[in-house]
Amino acid sequence: MLIAFSLPPLLLDPRSPHGHEARRAIRKCTRLVGKSQYQPGGVVFKIEGAFTRHTSKAANAAALRALMDCLVSLDLLCLDAFPDLPPLYESGTWYHLMPYQYPWDTVPSLYERGYGDCKSLAALRIAELKRAGIDATPVFRHLANDRGTMFHILVWRGDGQWECPSRILGMRTAEEEVRS
Protein backbone atom coordinates (compact mmCIF):
# COMPACT_ATOMS: atom_id res chain seq x y z
CA MET A 1 0.00 0.00 0.00
CA LEU A 2 1.17 3.52 -0.79
CA ILE A 3 0.55 6.34 1.67
CA ALA A 4 1.49 9.90 0.73
CA PHE A 5 2.15 12.78 3.11
CA SER A 6 1.78 16.34 1.88
CA LEU A 7 4.66 18.53 3.01
CA PRO A 8 5.21 22.27 2.77
CA PRO A 9 8.32 23.33 0.80
CA LEU A 10 10.14 24.16 4.05
CA LEU A 11 10.10 20.49 5.07
CA LEU A 12 11.24 19.35 1.64
CA ASP A 13 14.35 21.55 1.65
CA PRO A 14 17.23 19.34 2.89
CA ARG A 15 19.38 22.46 3.46
CA SER A 16 17.02 24.01 6.01
CA PRO A 17 17.09 22.95 9.68
CA HIS A 18 13.38 22.07 9.45
CA GLY A 19 13.97 20.08 6.27
CA HIS A 20 16.85 18.23 7.92
CA GLU A 21 14.65 17.31 10.91
CA ALA A 22 11.77 16.33 8.60
CA ARG A 23 14.07 13.95 6.72
CA ARG A 24 15.18 12.43 10.02
CA ALA A 25 11.54 11.75 11.00
CA ILE A 26 10.79 10.33 7.54
CA ARG A 27 13.85 8.04 7.64
CA LYS A 28 12.80 6.73 11.06
CA CYS A 29 9.29 5.99 9.78
CA THR A 30 10.66 4.40 6.61
CA ARG A 31 12.79 1.97 8.64
CA LEU A 32 9.61 0.85 10.42
CA VAL A 33 7.18 0.59 7.50
CA GLY A 34 9.10 -0.25 4.33
CA LYS A 35 10.27 2.27 1.76
CA SER A 36 9.75 5.94 0.95
CA GLN A 37 10.26 8.21 -2.00
CA TYR A 38 10.17 11.98 -2.18
CA GLN A 39 7.99 13.55 -4.82
CA PRO A 40 6.90 17.12 -5.54
CA GLY A 41 4.88 18.32 -2.56
CA GLY A 42 5.59 15.42 -0.26
CA VAL A 43 6.75 11.92 0.40
CA VAL A 44 5.20 8.53 -0.37
CA PHE A 45 5.64 5.56 1.94
CA LYS A 46 5.42 2.07 0.48
CA ILE A 47 4.06 0.04 3.36
CA GLU A 48 5.38 -3.49 3.59
CA GLY A 49 3.84 -6.07 5.90
CA ALA A 50 0.72 -4.11 6.87
CA PHE A 51 -2.70 -3.02 5.66
CA THR A 52 -3.48 -6.13 3.63
CA ARG A 53 -6.45 -8.42 4.01
CA HIS A 54 -4.37 -11.00 5.89
CA THR A 55 -2.19 -8.73 8.02
CA SER A 56 -2.44 -9.06 11.77
CA LYS A 57 -3.91 -6.33 13.95
CA ALA A 58 -0.51 -5.98 15.62
CA ALA A 59 1.30 -5.39 12.31
CA ASN A 60 -1.32 -2.86 11.20
CA ALA A 61 -1.12 -1.06 14.54
CA ALA A 62 2.69 -0.92 14.41
CA ALA A 63 2.66 0.57 10.90
CA LEU A 64 -0.11 3.00 11.77
CA ARG A 65 1.74 4.10 14.90
CA ALA A 66 4.95 4.70 12.93
CA LEU A 67 3.06 6.78 10.35
CA MET A 68 1.22 8.76 13.03
CA ASP A 69 4.42 9.42 14.99
CA CYS A 70 6.00 10.72 11.78
CA LEU A 71 3.03 12.97 11.01
CA VAL A 72 3.08 14.34 14.58
CA SER A 73 6.82 15.07 14.25
CA LEU A 74 6.24 16.87 10.96
CA ASP A 75 3.39 18.89 12.45
CA LEU A 76 5.61 19.88 15.38
CA LEU A 77 8.14 21.19 12.86
CA CYS A 78 5.39 23.11 11.06
CA LEU A 79 4.14 24.64 14.32
CA ASP A 80 7.70 25.71 15.07
CA ALA A 81 8.21 27.18 11.60
CA PHE A 82 4.81 28.89 11.42
CA PRO A 83 4.09 30.12 14.96
CA ASP A 84 1.17 32.32 13.85
CA LEU A 85 -0.97 29.37 12.73
CA PRO A 86 -4.21 29.27 14.70
CA PRO A 87 -4.91 26.34 17.03
CA LEU A 88 -6.83 23.48 15.41
CA TYR A 89 -10.09 24.14 17.20
CA GLU A 90 -9.96 27.85 16.29
CA SER A 91 -8.88 27.36 12.66
CA GLY A 92 -12.27 26.79 11.06
CA THR A 93 -11.11 23.36 9.93
CA TRP A 94 -13.75 20.64 9.99
CA TYR A 95 -13.91 16.86 9.80
CA HIS A 96 -14.48 15.10 6.50
CA LEU A 97 -13.68 11.45 5.75
CA MET A 98 -11.00 11.43 3.08
CA PRO A 99 -10.62 8.65 0.49
CA TYR A 100 -7.58 6.52 1.30
CA GLN A 101 -5.79 7.75 -1.84
CA TYR A 102 -5.61 11.31 -0.49
CA PRO A 103 -2.40 12.41 1.21
CA TRP A 104 -2.07 12.60 4.94
CA ASP A 105 -1.94 16.33 5.59
CA THR A 106 0.57 18.27 7.62
CA VAL A 107 -0.95 21.38 9.16
CA PRO A 108 -0.35 23.81 6.23
CA SER A 109 -2.11 21.47 3.78
CA LEU A 110 -4.88 20.69 6.25
CA TYR A 111 -5.60 24.37 6.84
CA GLU A 112 -5.38 25.18 3.13
CA ARG A 113 -7.99 22.51 2.31
CA GLY A 114 -10.12 23.46 5.32
CA TYR A 115 -11.05 19.91 6.25
CA GLY A 116 -9.46 16.57 6.99
CA ASP A 117 -10.01 13.21 8.61
CA CYS A 118 -9.02 11.62 11.87
CA LYS A 119 -5.35 10.98 11.08
CA SER A 120 -4.50 14.57 10.14
CA LEU A 121 -6.71 16.10 12.83
CA ALA A 122 -5.38 13.82 15.59
CA ALA A 123 -1.74 14.31 14.54
CA LEU A 124 -2.08 18.08 14.65
CA ARG A 125 -3.87 18.01 18.01
CA ILE A 126 -1.18 15.75 19.48
CA ALA A 127 1.50 18.13 18.16
CA GLU A 128 -0.32 21.07 19.77
CA LEU A 129 -0.57 19.27 23.10
CA LYS A 130 3.09 18.21 23.02
CA ARG A 131 4.12 21.77 22.18
CA ALA A 132 2.16 22.90 25.27
CA GLY A 133 4.03 20.36 27.42
CA ILE A 134 1.14 17.88 27.66
CA ASP A 135 1.95 14.27 26.87
CA ALA A 136 -0.33 12.87 24.17
CA THR A 137 -0.36 9.82 21.94
CA PRO A 138 -2.52 8.41 19.14
CA VAL A 139 -4.86 5.54 19.96
CA PHE A 140 -6.47 3.44 17.24
CA ARG A 141 -9.85 1.84 16.91
CA HIS A 142 -10.61 -0.45 14.02
CA LEU A 143 -13.60 -2.05 12.38
CA ALA A 144 -13.01 -4.98 10.05
CA ASN A 145 -15.47 -6.19 7.46
CA ASP A 146 -15.37 -8.00 4.11
CA ARG A 147 -13.96 -4.88 2.40
CA GLY A 148 -11.04 -4.51 4.78
CA THR A 149 -10.29 -2.64 7.97
CA MET A 150 -11.22 0.94 8.74
CA PHE A 151 -9.24 2.73 11.43
CA HIS A 152 -10.24 5.64 13.60
CA ILE A 153 -7.65 7.64 15.52
CA LEU A 154 -8.22 9.28 18.89
CA VAL A 155 -5.95 11.25 21.19
CA TRP A 156 -5.00 9.89 24.61
CA ARG A 157 -3.73 12.69 26.78
CA GLY A 158 -1.16 12.18 29.50
CA ASP A 159 -3.58 13.72 31.99
CA GLY A 160 -5.91 10.74 31.49
CA GLN A 161 -8.37 12.37 29.10
CA TRP A 162 -9.53 11.10 25.72
CA GLU A 163 -10.01 13.51 22.89
CA CYS A 164 -11.59 12.92 19.49
CA PRO A 165 -10.73 15.90 17.29
CA SER A 166 -12.86 14.41 14.51
CA ARG A 167 -15.97 14.40 16.65
CA ILE A 168 -15.24 17.87 18.03
CA LEU A 169 -14.92 19.11 14.45
CA GLY A 170 -18.11 17.55 13.10
CA MET A 171 -17.78 13.78 12.68
CA ARG A 172 -21.11 12.06 13.13
CA THR A 173 -21.69 8.38 13.74
CA ALA A 174 -24.04 6.33 11.59
CA GLU A 175 -26.44 6.09 14.53
CA GLU A 176 -26.57 9.90 14.82
CA GLU A 177 -27.17 10.21 11.06
CA VAL A 178 -30.22 7.92 11.36
CA ARG A 179 -31.63 9.95 14.24
CA SER A 180 -31.29 13.30 12.41
C-alpha positions as CSV (number, residue, x, y, z in Angstrom):
1,M,0.0,0.0,0.0
2,L,1.2,3.5,-0.8
3,I,0.5,6.3,1.7
4,A,1.5,9.9,0.7
5,F,2.2,12.8,3.1
6,S,1.8,16.3,1.9
7,L,4.7,18.5,3.0
8,P,5.2,22.3,2.8
9,P,8.3,23.3,0.8
10,L,10.1,24.2,4.0
11,L,10.1,20.5,5.1
12,L,11.2,19.3,1.6
13,D,14.3,21.6,1.7
14,P,17.2,19.3,2.9
15,R,19.4,22.5,3.5
16,S,17.0,24.0,6.0
17,P,17.1,22.9,9.7
18,H,13.4,22.1,9.5
19,G,14.0,20.1,6.3
20,H,16.8,18.2,7.9
21,E,14.6,17.3,10.9
22,A,11.8,16.3,8.6
23,R,14.1,14.0,6.7
24,R,15.2,12.4,10.0
25,A,11.5,11.8,11.0
26,I,10.8,10.3,7.5
27,R,13.8,8.0,7.6
28,K,12.8,6.7,11.1
29,C,9.3,6.0,9.8
30,T,10.7,4.4,6.6
31,R,12.8,2.0,8.6
32,L,9.6,0.9,10.4
33,V,7.2,0.6,7.5
34,G,9.1,-0.3,4.3
35,K,10.3,2.3,1.8
36,S,9.8,5.9,1.0
37,Q,10.3,8.2,-2.0
38,Y,10.2,12.0,-2.2
39,Q,8.0,13.6,-4.8
40,P,6.9,17.1,-5.5
41,G,4.9,18.3,-2.6
42,G,5.6,15.4,-0.3
43,V,6.7,11.9,0.4
44,V,5.2,8.5,-0.4
45,F,5.6,5.6,1.9
46,K,5.4,2.1,0.5
47,I,4.1,0.0,3.4
48,E,5.4,-3.5,3.6
49,G,3.8,-6.1,5.9
50,A,0.7,-4.1,6.9
51,F,-2.7,-3.0,5.7
52,T,-3.5,-6.1,3.6
53,R,-6.4,-8.4,4.0
54,H,-4.4,-11.0,5.9
55,T,-2.2,-8.7,8.0
56,S,-2.4,-9.1,11.8
57,K,-3.9,-6.3,13.9
58,A,-0.5,-6.0,15.6
59,A,1.3,-5.4,12.3
60,N,-1.3,-2.9,11.2
61,A,-1.1,-1.1,14.5
62,A,2.7,-0.9,14.4
63,A,2.7,0.6,10.9
64,L,-0.1,3.0,11.8
65,R,1.7,4.1,14.9
66,A,4.9,4.7,12.9
67,L,3.1,6.8,10.4
68,M,1.2,8.8,13.0
69,D,4.4,9.4,15.0
70,C,6.0,10.7,11.8
71,L,3.0,13.0,11.0
72,V,3.1,14.3,14.6
73,S,6.8,15.1,14.3
74,L,6.2,16.9,11.0
75,D,3.4,18.9,12.5
76,L,5.6,19.9,15.4
77,L,8.1,21.2,12.9
78,C,5.4,23.1,11.1
79,L,4.1,24.6,14.3
80,D,7.7,25.7,15.1
81,A,8.2,27.2,11.6
82,F,4.8,28.9,11.4
83,P,4.1,30.1,15.0
84,D,1.2,32.3,13.8
85,L,-1.0,29.4,12.7
86,P,-4.2,29.3,14.7
87,P,-4.9,26.3,17.0
88,L,-6.8,23.5,15.4
89,Y,-10.1,24.1,17.2
90,E,-10.0,27.8,16.3
91,S,-8.9,27.4,12.7
92,G,-12.3,26.8,11.1
93,T,-11.1,23.4,9.9
94,W,-13.8,20.6,10.0
95,Y,-13.9,16.9,9.8
96,H,-14.5,15.1,6.5
97,L,-13.7,11.5,5.8
98,M,-11.0,11.4,3.1
99,P,-10.6,8.7,0.5
100,Y,-7.6,6.5,1.3
101,Q,-5.8,7.7,-1.8
102,Y,-5.6,11.3,-0.5
103,P,-2.4,12.4,1.2
104,W,-2.1,12.6,4.9
105,D,-1.9,16.3,5.6
106,T,0.6,18.3,7.6
107,V,-1.0,21.4,9.2
108,P,-0.3,23.8,6.2
109,S,-2.1,21.5,3.8
110,L,-4.9,20.7,6.3
111,Y,-5.6,24.4,6.8
112,E,-5.4,25.2,3.1
113,R,-8.0,22.5,2.3
114,G,-10.1,23.5,5.3
115,Y,-11.1,19.9,6.3
116,G,-9.5,16.6,7.0
117,D,-10.0,13.2,8.6
118,C,-9.0,11.6,11.9
119,K,-5.4,11.0,11.1
120,S,-4.5,14.6,10.1
121,L,-6.7,16.1,12.8
122,A,-5.4,13.8,15.6
123,A,-1.7,14.3,14.5
124,L,-2.1,18.1,14.7
125,R,-3.9,18.0,18.0
126,I,-1.2,15.7,19.5
127,A,1.5,18.1,18.2
128,E,-0.3,21.1,19.8
129,L,-0.6,19.3,23.1
130,K,3.1,18.2,23.0
131,R,4.1,21.8,22.2
132,A,2.2,22.9,25.3
133,G,4.0,20.4,27.4
134,I,1.1,17.9,27.7
135,D,1.9,14.3,26.9
136,A,-0.3,12.9,24.2
137,T,-0.4,9.8,21.9
138,P,-2.5,8.4,19.1
139,V,-4.9,5.5,20.0
140,F,-6.5,3.4,17.2
141,R,-9.8,1.8,16.9
142,H,-10.6,-0.5,14.0
143,L,-13.6,-2.0,12.4
144,A,-13.0,-5.0,10.1
145,N,-15.5,-6.2,7.5
146,D,-15.4,-8.0,4.1
147,R,-14.0,-4.9,2.4
148,G,-11.0,-4.5,4.8
149,T,-10.3,-2.6,8.0
150,M,-11.2,0.9,8.7
151,F,-9.2,2.7,11.4
152,H,-10.2,5.6,13.6
153,I,-7.7,7.6,15.5
154,L,-8.2,9.3,18.9
155,V,-5.9,11.3,21.2
156,W,-5.0,9.9,24.6
157,R,-3.7,12.7,26.8
158,G,-1.2,12.2,29.5
159,D,-3.6,13.7,32.0
160,G,-5.9,10.7,31.5
161,Q,-8.4,12.4,29.1
162,W,-9.5,11.1,25.7
163,E,-10.0,13.5,22.9
164,C,-11.6,12.9,19.5
165,P,-10.7,15.9,17.3
166,S,-12.9,14.4,14.5
167,R,-16.0,14.4,16.7
168,I,-15.2,17.9,18.0
169,L,-14.9,19.1,14.4
170,G,-18.1,17.6,13.1
171,M,-17.8,13.8,12.7
172,R,-21.1,12.1,13.1
173,T,-21.7,8.4,13.7
174,A,-24.0,6.3,11.6
175,E,-26.4,6.1,14.5
176,E,-26.6,9.9,14.8
177,E,-27.2,10.2,11.1
178,V,-30.2,7.9,11.4
179,R,-31.6,9.9,14.2
180,S,-31.3,13.3,12.4
